[in-house]
């Protein structure tokens, strides 16, 4: 296997139900999308199971794509919905581990 001559960034938009991602290679003439998609958890499962599934799926994705760096979308939640911010923090915390 030859070393990659590019720099790969994995962008992640975390969510407890749907987490979006895209891997982009830089180093050629123009950035190149390597892969993009979503990871989904069972919305009927309890919080602990959803967080565990998201962690497992992200670990597998990182292992497959081998990014050099990651970027995580900032959390935005309206102040009228504090529970949303708390739940989203679980998903964001998994990404940062």
C-alpha positions, 0 to 999 in steps of 0.5 A, spaced: 500 500 500 502 506 497 502 512 502 496 517 500 499 524 497 493 527 500 490 530 506 483 527 508 478 531 512 472 527 515 466 532 516 461 530 521 454 533 522 452 529 528 445 527 530 442 521 535 437 519 529 441 521 523 448 523 523 451 525 516 458 525 514 463 526 508 470 525 507 474 530 502 481 529 500 485 535 499 492 535 495 490 534 488 488 540 483 481 540 486 478 537 493 475 530 491 469 527 495 471 520 497 465 518 500 458 521 503 452 519 507 448 518 513 449 513 519 442 512 522 440 509 529 433 506 531 429 511 533 425 506 538 431 504 541 433 507 548 438 513 549 444 508 551 443 504 545 443 509 540 449 512 543 453 506 543 450 504 536 453 511 533 459 510 537 460 503 533 458 506 526 463 512 527 469 508 529 468 503 523 467 509 518 473 512 521 477 505 520 475 505 513 476 512 511 482 513 515 482 521 515 487 525 517 483 530 521 475 531 522 471 537 523 464 537 527 458 541 525 457 546 531 451 544 535 445 549 534 439 549 538 433 554 540 433 556 547 426 554 547 428 547 546 433 546 551 432 538 551 434 538 544 441 541 546 442 536 551 440 530 547 444 533 541 450 533 546 450 526 547 451 525 539 456 530 539 460 527 545 461 521 541 464 524 535 469 528 539 471 521 543 
